[in-house]
Amino acid sequence: MSFRAAGEESRTALRCMARTALRPDCAMAPTKSAKTPPETIDTRVALGVLVISIIMKKNSTSTPPHGLRMTRQRRAILEALAGTDAHPTADQVYAMVRRRLPRISLGTVYRNLDLLSQAGLVRDLRLGGGPRRFDGITDPHYHVRCVRCGQVADVPVKTAPALERAAARSSGFAILGHRLEFTGICPRCASGAPRSRTKSRPPGRKGR
């Protein structure tokens, strides 16, 4: 293959790469370039390279599928929630994150918890009219709340999709999901053991 032929083949590949970047259904088929002036080909190749570089730069800085850029503050919040099964309130999350980011503000934590819950990265729990709590586990699961001390714990039982089907049949609604809260008395309250008056740290997440 001559140098000129190799150059023409490279130009053809670059042109198709540029078209593929804009139209993924473009096939890598050779194009007829004999009738196209060389200067026109060079211009198109340069344009194609520019388009590819712009698209690669855009992809490298694009946001994740959930639409949120992962900042240091958001990562710290997610890691704090992943390290506890206490379903902390926003104030408790703030206290946990401050140990890592001393300069973070309470407002920043509240704002990012809202954004993370809207993006589906954390669960916003509103149980029994108490303070909002947050859960790092987003898979469907149930919770139980102590009516005396307010402790919230996960209930390790299978969810019941049959409930949603029954609700859809009886209500006519298109059911999108459900939340089920159990209420009861936690073992500590049931034993009568006094709860510490000091502010304790949320316990670490137990193995599942």
C-alpha positions, 0 to 999 in steps of 0.5 A: 500500500502506497503512502498516499493510499494509507493516508486516504484510508486514515482519512476515511477512518477519521471521517467515519469516527467523527460521524459515529460520534455524532450518529452511533448507527454509522457503519465503518464502511469505506466512502468514495473519496476519489472525486473529493479534492484533497484540501476538502478532505483535509478540512473535513478530517480536521473538523472530525478530529475537533468534533471527537475531541470535544465529545471526549472532553464532554464525556469526561466531565459529564455528570453521572446517570443520577445527575449529581456531580460527586463532590467531597461533601456528598461523598462524605455524607454517603460514606457516613450513611454507609457506615451506620444502621442507626438511620440518623437524622440530618443533625446526626449526619452533620455531626458525623460528617464534621469529624471529617470535614470540620468546616462543613455547615449544617445547611450544606448537609441539609441541602445535599441530603435533599439532593441525594434523596431526590437522586435516589442515592439515599432514602428519606424516611419520614416515620411516625411524624418524627424527625426525618431520618436517612438511610444509606440502603436504597433497596426496598426494605421495611423499618420498625420504630420504637414508640418509646424512644424513637429508635428506627431499625431495619426489618430483615424480611422480604418485601411483599409485591403482592400488597402492591398488586392488591392495592392496584386492584382495589384502588384503581391506582397505578401503584409505584411503590409502598412503605411499610412501618412496623411499630413496637418497643425496642429490646432496651425499652422493654427491659427497662434499662435507662437510656444514657442522657449523653449524646451517643454516636450512631452505632456502626452498621451491622453485617448482613 
